[in-house]
Amino acid sequence: MQAQQKALSGTEWEALGTSVVLRLTDPAALEVARHEVESELAAIDLACSRFRADSELSRVNAGAGRSVQVGELLMEALELALRAAELTGGDVDPTVGRALQLAGYDRDWRLLPPPDGEPEPAPGPPRITARISAGWRTIALDRANSAVRVPPGVTLDLGATAKAWAADRAAAAAAAASGCGALVGIGGDIATSGQAPADGWVIRVTDDHRSESSAPGQTVSIGSGGLATSSTAVRRWSHGGHTMNHIIDPGTGAPVNTPWRTISVAAADCTDANIATTAAIVRAQQAPRWLAGLGLPARLVSREGHVRTVGDWPAELPSGAVPA
């Protein structure tokens, strides 16, 4: 998902292992807004990264089986992850870290072996199995003492919630510091804060946020809130002779086998949008009905490239057509 409107003040850089986009309605405020975004992302990375040995999350994982003191930022991130698990009936579960490791996702995905055209896991029993015997309900948060305890053998991963949450926090920080409208995109997940441009924030929705504007997709605009996309077509790597993806089905402990290549959702903020897209990918054929029941506008793209929309998501114009 790409934030467009290049005429607005904006800049791009790399952080959290992905691309970061900042757009503002006031060009004069770019420097101070970027400083706030960079500070926010650096703090979240230090608190929540599974790939940093010095992060608080790594310290919690290393201390599984005992109570570990944590800071306010990680405590909020863990509370959010447990909220996501409860809202989705466990389809978004932060205890899938060990399953991701067994699937080969043990470092920044850009360092993993590329798929090289290897086949997706076939329907049926998964080839990678990590039984999650504890699950999200056994994570014990002790806010009064700023401590968390996870069961022995459980590894936490906050990838399903922390990136979108970081976008929401960064957009709010940028808007507050600049006094103008702000959009922050992290790895294609979009958060906005403050007054939007007159025509809204224009966003190109694609499988891969790094794609050129000519890539298959749809251009939409939002006046507030957030847009998130979950995809099995981008974060893919080779492991054990098969192509893996980064979305784990907690019911099997294996990368999802889903009919959807990409699901995009608009919501009141990027965090809730991303919770919905991740759970929808896991829910497979049930995703359209579930999203419709939540009243969330959504765009679902099948493995074959067929597009299905839900709720108030705008219909796609035929090729070459222009809006009335």
VEXDREN-197075 format. One record per atom (N, C-alpha, C): x, y, z. Coordinates in steps of 0.05 Angstrom, whole numbers, plus 32768, in hexadecimal, padded with zeros to 4 digits. Example, Ala and Ser with C-alpha at 12.3 -4.5 7.8 and 13.67 -1.06 7.14 Angstrom:
<rs>
81087F8E809C 80F67FA6809C 81087FBE809C 81017FD3808E 81117FEB808F 81028001809D 
</rs>
This chain:
<rs>
80117FE98000 800080008000 801280198000 800D802A7FED 801F80427FEA 8010805B7FF0 801C806D8000 801180888004 801A80997FEC 800780A57FDE 800D80B47FC6 800D80D27FCD 800480E37FBA 800481007FBE 8020810A7FC2 803281067FAF 804E810E7FB1 8050812D7FB4 803B813B7FAC 803C81587FAE 803C81627FCB 803281517FDD 803381587FF9 805081558003 80558163801A 807081608026 80738143802F 808981378029 808D811B8031 80A98111802E 80AE80FA803B 80C980ED8039 80C580D0803F 80D980C08037 80D980A3803B 80F4809A8045 80F480858056 810D80798060 8108805D8069 811C804F8073 81198034807D 811B8033809B 8109802380A7 8109801F80C4 80F8800680CA 80FC7FF980E0 80ED7FE180E8 80EF7FCC80D3 81047FCB80C4 81077FB780AF 80F67FBB8097 80EB7FD38093 80DA7FD8807C 80DB7FF68075 80CA7FFE8062 80CA801A8059 80B7802A806B 80BE8044806F 80AE8056807E 80A8806E806C 808F8076806B 8086808D805B 807A80A2806E 808280BB806B 807680D1807A 806C80E68066 805280ED8069 804681038059 80398117806C 803C81318065 803181468075 8022815A8063 800F8168806F 8001817D8060 801081978061 8024819A8073 803381B28075 805181AC8070 805B81B58059 807781AF8052 808B81B98067 808581CF8074 809881DB8087 809D81CA80A0 808C81B780A4 808D81A880BD 809A818C80BA 80A6818780A2 80AF816C809D 80C6816380B0 80D9817580B5 80F0816D80C5 80E8816580E2 80D7817680EE 80CF8170810A 80BE8157810B 80AD815480F7 809B813C80F6 80AB812380F2 80BF812380E0 80CF810B80DC 80DE810480F6 80E881188104 80F78112811D 80E481038130 80CB810C8132 80B980FE8145 80B380E2813C 80B080DE8122 80AA80C38118 80C280B1811D 80DA80BA8117 80F280AA811B 80F580A38138 80F080B5814A 80F280B08167 80DE809B8170 80C6809D8166 80B1808A816D 80B7806E8163 80C1806C814A 80C78051813F 80DF8045814C 80F380558153 810A804A8161 8103803F817C 80F1804D818A 80E9804381A5 80D9802981A3 80C88027818F 80B7800F818B 80C97FF88182 80DD7FFD8172 80EF7FE88169 80FE7FDC8181 81087FEE8192 81177FE581A9 81057FD681BD 80EC7FDC81BE 80DA7FCE81D0 80CF7FB481C4 80C97FB481AA 80B87F9E819F 80C57F8C818B 80DE7F918183 80EA7F80816D 80F17F648177 80EA7F508167 80F27F35816C 810E7F2F8162 81187F418151 81327F3D8144 81497F4C8150 81447F5B8166 81597F698174 815E7F5B818F 81777F548193 817E7F4681AC 817B7F5981C4 817C7F7381BF 817B7F8681D5 815E7F9181D9 814A7F8781CB 812F7F9181CE 81237F8681E8 810E7F9481F1 81007F8A8209 80F17F708203 80E67F6E81EA 80D87F5681E3 80EB7F3E81E4 81037F4181DA 81167F2B81DB 811D7F2381F7 811D7F378209 81227F318225 810B7F218231 80F37F28822A 80DB7F198233 80DC7EFD8229 80E27EFA820F 80E37EDF8203 80F97ECE8210 81107EDB8216 81267ECC8223 811F7EC4823F 810D7ED3824C 81067ECE8267 80EC7EBF826A 80E37EB18254 80CA7EA28255 80CA7E8F826D 80B47E8F827B 80B17E7F8293 80B47E8E82AD 80BC7EA782AB 80BE7EB882C3 80B47ED482BD 80AF7EE482D1 80A57EFF82CE 80BC7F1282C6 80B87F2282B2 80CC7F3482A7 80C27F5182A8 80D17F6382B3 80CA7F7F82B4 80CC7F8B8298 80B87F9B8290 80B77FA88276 80B07FC58279 80B67FD58264 80AF7FF18264 80927FF5825A 808A800E825C 806E80158255 8068800F8237 807B80148226 807580118209 80707FF38202 80817FE1820C 807C7FC58207 80637FBB8215 805D7FC5822C 80447FBD823A 802C7FC58229 802C7FDD821D 80167FE5820C 80157FD381F3 802C7FCD81E8 802C7FBC81D0 80217FA081D6 80287F9581EE 801D7F7B81F6 80007F7C81FB 7FF77F918208 7FDA7F94820C 7FCB7F9581F2 7FD67FA381DF 7FCA7FA481C4 7FC97F8981B7 7FDF7F7A81B9 7FE07F6081AD 7FCC7F4D81B9 7FC77F4F81D3 7FB37F3E81E0 7F977F4781D8 7F937F6181D5 7F797F6B81CB 7F747F6081AF 7F887F60819E 7F847F558183 7F7D7F388184 7F8A7F298195 7F847F0C8198 7F677F0881A1 7F5E7F1881B4 7F437F1581BE 7F2F7F1D81A9 7F337F33819B 7F217F3C8186 7F1E7F288170 7F337F19816A 7F337F078153 7F307EEA815B 7F297EE48173 7F267EC9817C 7F407EB9817A 7F577EC7817D 7F717EBA817C 7F7D7EB78161 7F707EC2814C 7F7B7EC18131 7F947ED2812E 7F967EE7813E 7FAE7EF78140 7FBA7EF2815C 7FCF7EE2815D 7FD97ED88177 7FF77EDF8179 7FFE7EEE818E 801B7EF68191 802D7EDF819A 80227EC781A0 80337EB181A8 803D7EA08191 803C7EAA8178 80447E9A8161 80617E9E815A 80717EAA816C 808D7EAF8166 809D7E968160 80987E81816F 80A67E68816A 809E7E5C814F 80857E5E8148 807C7E54812E 80897E628118 808D7E7C811A 809B7E8C8106 80B87E838104 80C47E7E811A 80E07E75811A 80E27E5A810C 80D07E488111 80D07E2D8105 80CB7E2F80E7 80BC7E4480DF 80B77E4880C2 80CF7E5680B5 80E47E5C80C4 80FC7E6980B9 80FE7E8780BC 80E97E9380C8 80E97EB080CC 80F77EB680E6 81127EB480E5 81227EB880FE 81347ED180FC 81307EE180E8 813E7EFA80E4 812E7F0C80D2 81387F2580CD 812A7F3780BB 81247F2880A1 810B7F2A8098 81027F198081 81127F208068 811D7F388066 812D7F3F804E 81477F2F804D 814F7F238063 81677F138063 81617EF5805E 81487EEE805B 81407ED28058 81437EC9803B 81477EAF8035 814A7EA6801A 81307EAB800A 81337EB67FF2 811B7EBC7FE2 810C7EA37FD9 80F27EA57FD2 80E27E8E7FCC 80EC7E7F7FB3 80F67E8D7F9F 81007E807F86 80EB7E6F7F79 80D27E787F7A 80BD7E6B7F6C 80B47E507F78 80BC7E4B7F90 80B57E317F9D 80977E317FA3 808B7E1A7FA4 806E7E187FA8 80657E217FC4 804D7E2C7FC6 80417E317FE0 803B7E177FED 80397E168008 80307DFE8015 80157DF5800A 80127DDB8004 7FF97DD17FF9 7FE47DD0800F 7FCA7DD08007 7FB57DCD801B 7FB87DB3802A 7FB07DB28042 7FB27D9A8052 7FC47D9F806A 7FCF7D8A8077 7FDF7D8D808F 7FF77D9F8089 7FFD7DB2809A 80147DC48096 802F7DB68098 80427DBF808A 805D7DB3808B 806D7DBD80A3 80667DD480AD 80737DDF80C5 805E7DDE80DB 80637DD180F0 80507DD08106 805D7DD88120 80527DEC812D 805B7DF58148 80437DF7815A 803E7DE38169 80267DE3817A 80287DF9818F 80157E0B818F 80147E2181A3 80037E1781BA 80107E0A81CD 80017DFE81E3 7FF87E1381F8 80067E2A81F8 7FFF7E3E820C 7FEB7E528200 7FF37E6081EB 7FE27E7381DE 7FE07E8E81ED 7FD27EA081E0 7FD17EBC81EA 7FC57EBF8205 7FB27EAD820D 7FA57EB08227 7FB77EAB823F 7FCE7E9F823A 7FE07E9A8251 7FF67EAF8254 7FF57EC48244 80087EDA8248 7FFE7EEA8260 800E7EED8274 80067EFB828D 80127F17828D 80017F2B828C 800B7F47828E 80047F5182AA 80187F5C82B7 80157F6782D1 801C7F8582CF 80077F9582C8 800C7FB182C4 80147FBF82DD 80097FB782F4 80107FC4830D 802E7FC38313 803B7FAD830B 80577FAA830F 80687FAB82F6 805B7FB482E0 80697FB782C6 80787F9E82BE 806A7F8782C0 80777F6E82BA 80667F5C82A8 80737F4A829B 80657F378289 80727F1B828D 80617F07828A 806B7EEB828C 805F7EDB8275 80707ECD8266 80667EBB8252 806F7E9F825A 805F7E8A8252 80667E6F825A 80817E66824E 808E7E53825B 80A67E478250 80A17E3D8234 80B47E428222 80B27E388207 80A37E4981F3 80967E5E81FD 80877E7081EC 80987E8881E4 80967E8F81CA 80A47EA681C0 80907EBA81B5 80917ED281BE 807E7EE781B5 80887EF4819C 80757EFB818A 807B7F0B8172 80647F1F816F 806B7F39816C 80577F4E816B 80547F59814F 805E7F4A813B 805D7F548120 80417F598115 802D7F4B811F 80117F4E8116 80047F678120 80107F758133 80037F8D813E 80167FA48141 802F7FA08147 80417FB6814F 80477FC98138 80497FC0811F 80507FD28109 80397FE68104 80217FDC8103 800A7FEE80FF 800780018117 800B7FF7812F 800A80088147 801F801D8146 80378016813C 804C802A8139 8044803F8125 803780388110 802E804B80FC 801A805F8109 800780548118 7FF380668126 800180798139 8013806F8149 80218080815C 80328095814E 8040808C8139 8051809F812A 804180B5811C 802A80AE8110 801A80C28103 800F80D68117 800780CD812F 7FFD80DF8143 801480F1814D 802C80E68150 804280F68159 804A810B8144 80498103812B 805081168115 803C812D8114 802281268116 800D813B8115 800F814E812C 801581438144 80178154815C 802F8167815A 8045815D8150 805D816D814E 805B81828138 804E817B8122 804D818D810B 803581A0810B 802081988119 800881A88119 7FF981A680FF 7FFD819180EF 7FF0818E80D6 7FE8817180D2 7FDB816B80BB 7FD4815080B5 7FEC813F80AF 7FEC812580B8 8003811480B4 7FFA80F880AC 800980EC809A 800580D08093 802080C28097 801F80AA80A4 8037809A80A6 8030807E809C 80418074808A 803E8059807F 805780498087 805280318093 80688020809B 80638005808D 80757FFE807A 80717FE5806C 80567FE3805E 804B7FFA8056 80327FFA8047 80197FFD8059 801C7FFC8073 800680018086 8005801F808B 7FED802A8088 7FEA80478087 7FDA8051809F 7FE6806580AD 7FD8807380C3 7FD7809180BE 7FC1809E80C5 7FBF80BA80C1 7FB780C880DB 7FBD80E280DD 7FB680F180F5 7FB4810F80EC 7FA2811D80F9 7F9F813A80F2 7F8E813E80DA 7F8D815680D0 7F7C815E80B9 7F878153809F 7F7681448091 7F7F81388077 7F7F814D8061 7F8D8149804B 7F8B815A8034 7F6E815C802A 7F688170801A 7F4D81748010 7F41815C8002 7F51814D7FF3 7F4881357FE5 7F4E811C7FF4 7F54811E800E 7F5B8106801E 7F7780FD8019 7F7F80E98027 7F9A80DD8023 7F9780C8800D 7FA580CC7FF7 7FA280BA7FE0 7FB780A37FE3 7FAD808B7FE1 7FBD80737FE6 7FB9805F7FD0 7FCF80547FC7 7FCF803E7FB3 7FD080237FC1 7FBB80137FBE 7FBA7FF97FCC 7FC37FE47FB8 7FD97FD67FBF 7FE57FC17FAF 7FED7FAA7FC0 7FF67F947FB3 80007F7D7FC3 80197F857FD3 802A7F957FC6 80447F9C7FD2 80467FBB7FD2 804A7FC77FE9 804C7FE47FEB 80647FEF7FDC 80777FDE7FD5 808F7FE77FC7 808B7FE87FA9 80737FDF7F9F 806E7FDE7F83 806C7FF97F76 80727FFA7F5C 806D80137F4D 804F80197F4B 804980327F45 802D80397F44 801D802B7F2D 802C80207F1A 802080127F04 80187FF57F0B 80217FEC7F23 801B7FD07F2B 7FFD7FCD7F2F 7FF27FB57F2C 7FD67FB07F31 7FCE7FB97F4D 7FB77FC67F4F 7FAE7FD07F69 7F977FE47F65 7F937FF47F79 7F7D80077F79 7F8580207F89 7F7D80377F7F 7F8280507F8D 7F6980597F9C 7F6D805D7FB6 7F5680667FC7 7F5F807E7FD7 7F4D808A7FE5 7F5480A07FF7 7F45809D8011 7F5280A68027 7F4580A68041 7F4880C1804E 7F3480C9805E 7F3680E3806B 7F4180E18087 7F4180C98092 7F4C80C580AD 7F4F80A780B2 7F5980A080C9 7F5C808480D0 7F74807780C3 7F71805D80BD 7F88804F80B2 7F80803A809E 7F938031808F 7F90801B807B 7FA78008807F 7FA07FEE807F 7FB57FDA8082 7FB17FC4806D 7FC77FB88066 7FC67FA18053 7FD77F8A805E 7FCB7F73805E 7FDA7F5A8064 7FDB7F4A804B 7FF37F3E8046 7FF77F30802D 80097F178032 80037F028023 80157EEB8022 80277EEC800A 80257F027FFB 80347F037FE1 804F7F127FE4 80547F1E7FFB 806C7F2F7FFD 80817F238010 807A7F20802A 808E7F15803D 808E7EF6803A 809D7EED8027 809F7ED18020 80BC7EC9801F 80C27EB08026 80DE7EA78025 80DE7E888022 80F57E7E801D 80F97E618018 81017E548032 80F47E3E8039 80FC7E2F8051 80F27E12804E 81047E008052 80FD7DE48050 80F27DDC8035 80FB7DEA8020 80F27DE38005 80D77DEE7FFD 80CC7E00800D 80B27E0C8007 80B27E2A800D 809F7E378000 809C7E548005 808B7E58801E 80967E698030 80887E6F8049 807F7E8C8048 806C7E938059 80647EAF805C 80627EB6807A 80607ECF8080 80637ED8809C 80497ED880AD 80337ECF80A2 801A7ECF80B1 80157EB280BA 80167EAE80D4 80127E9480E0 7FF57E8F80E8 7FEB7E7880E1 7FD07E6F80EA 7FD57E638106 7FCB7E70811B 7FD07E658136 7FC47E49813A 7FB07E42812A 7FA47E28812D 7FB57E118124 7FC87E178112 7FDA7E028108 7FF77E07810F 7FFE7E208115 801A7E26811A 802A7E288101 801D7E2A80E9 802A7E2B80D0 80227E4580C1 80327E4D80AD 802A7E64809C 800F7E5E8090 7FFE7E73808E 7FE37E6F8084 7FE37E648068 7FCF7E548063 7FC97E4C8047 7FAD7E578042 7FAC7E6D8033 7F947E7D8031 7F8E7E828013 7F757E87800C 7F6E7E8D7FF1 7F757EAA7FEA 7F7D7EBA7FFE 7F817ED77FF9 7F9E7EDE7FF7 7FA57EEC7FE2 7FC17EF67FDE 7FC57F0F7FEF 7FB07F207FF0 7FB27F397FFD 7F967F418008 7F957F4C8020 7F7D7F57802B 7F847F738037 7F747F87802F 7F777FA28038 7F5E7FAB8047 7F617FB9805D 7F4A7FC2806D 7F4E7FDF8075 7F387FEE8075 7F3880098081 7F2A8009809B 7F35801780AF 7F29801780CA 7F2F803280D7 7F25803480F0 7F29804D80FF 7F4680548104 7F57803F8105 7F7480438107 7F82802C80F9 7F9C802F80F5 7FAB801B80E7 7FAD800180F7 7FAE80038111 7FB07FEC8122 7F987FD9811E 7F807FE48120 7F687FD4811D 7F667FC98100 7F6E7FD980ED 7F6E7FD080D1 7F807FB880CE 7F987FB980DA 7FAB7FA380D7 7FA37F8A80E6 7F977F8D80FD 7F8C7F76810B 7F777F6880FA 7F667F7880ED 7F517F6C80DC 7F5D7F5E80C3 7F717F6A80B6 7F7D7F5D809E 7F8B7F4380A5 7F9A7F4380BB 7FA87F2B80C3 7F957F1480CA 7F807F1A80DA 7F6D7F0680E0 7F5D7EFC80C8 7F587F0F80B5 7F497F07809D 7F597EF4808C 7F737EF9808A 7F847EE6807B 7F837ECA8088 7F847EC980A2 7F837EAF80B0 7F677EA280AC 7F527EB280AC 7F377EA780AA 7F307E9D808E 7F417EA3807B 7F3F7E978060 7F237E9C8054 7F147E87804D 7EFB7E8B803F 7EE67E9A804F 7EE97E9A806A 7ED67EA8807B 7EDB7EC6807D 7EF17ECF8071 7EF97EEB8075 7EE57EFF806B 7ED97EFD8053 7EC67F12804A 7EAE7F15805D 7EA37EFE8065 7E8C7F008077 7E947F0C8092 7EAB7F05809C 7EB47F0F80B6 7EB97F2D80B4 7EC67F37809F 7ECB7F53809C 7EB17F638099 7E9F7F578089 7E857F658085 7E767F67809F 7E787F5380B0 7E6A7F5480CA 7E767F6980DC 7E8F7F7080D9 7E9C7F8580E8 7E967FA180DD 7E8B7FA280C5 7E867FBB80B8 7E9F7FC980AE 7EB47FBA80A7 7ECD7FC5809F 7ED07FC48080 7ED57FDB8073 7EDA7FDB8056 7EF47FCB8051 7EF27FB9803D 7F097FA78038 7F0B7FA1801A 7F247F9B8012 7F2A7F927FF7 7F3A7F787FF9 7F307F637FED 7F3D7F497FEF 7F457F407FD3 7F5E7F387FCF 7F687F2F7FB6 7F6F7F117FB8 7F637F017FA7 7F687EE47FA8 7F847EDE7F9D 7F8C7EC57FA0 7FA67EBD7F95 7FA77EC07F77 7F8F7EBE7F6A 7F8E7EC07F4D 7F8B7EDD7F44 7F8A7EF07F57 7F887F0C7F50 7F6C7F187F4E 7F577F087F56 7F3C7F117F55 7F377F237F6E 7F2A7F3A7F6A 7F257F4D7F7F 7F097F4B7F89 7F067F4B7FA4 7EEC7F4B7FB0 7EEC7F617FC5 7ED77F727FC5 7ED57F877FD9 7EBF7F827FED 7EC27F8E8005 7EAF7F8A801A 7EA77FA58025 7E8E7FA9802C 7E857FC18039 7E877FD98027 7E917FEF8032 7E9280098023 7EAC800C8014 7EBC7FF78011 7ED47FFA8000 7ECC80027FE4 7ED880177FD8 7ECF80207FBE 7ED4800B7FA8 7EC1800A7F95 7EC37FF87F7E 7EDA80017F6D 7EE77FEE7F60 7EFD7FF47F4E 7EF27FFD7F33 7EFE80127F28 7EF6801B7F0D 7F0280087EF8 7EF380047EE2 7EFF7FF57ECC 7F1980027EC2 7F2A7FF27EB7 7F437FFD7EAC 7F3E80137E98 7F4A802A7E9C 7F4880417E8A 7F3180547E92 7F20804C7EA4 7F0A805D7EAC 7F1380727EBF 7F0480897EC1 7F0B809E7ED3 7EF380A47EE4 7EF780AD7EFD 7EE080B37F0F 7ECD80C77F03 7EB480C57F09 7EA080D97EFF 7EA380F37F0D 
</rs>
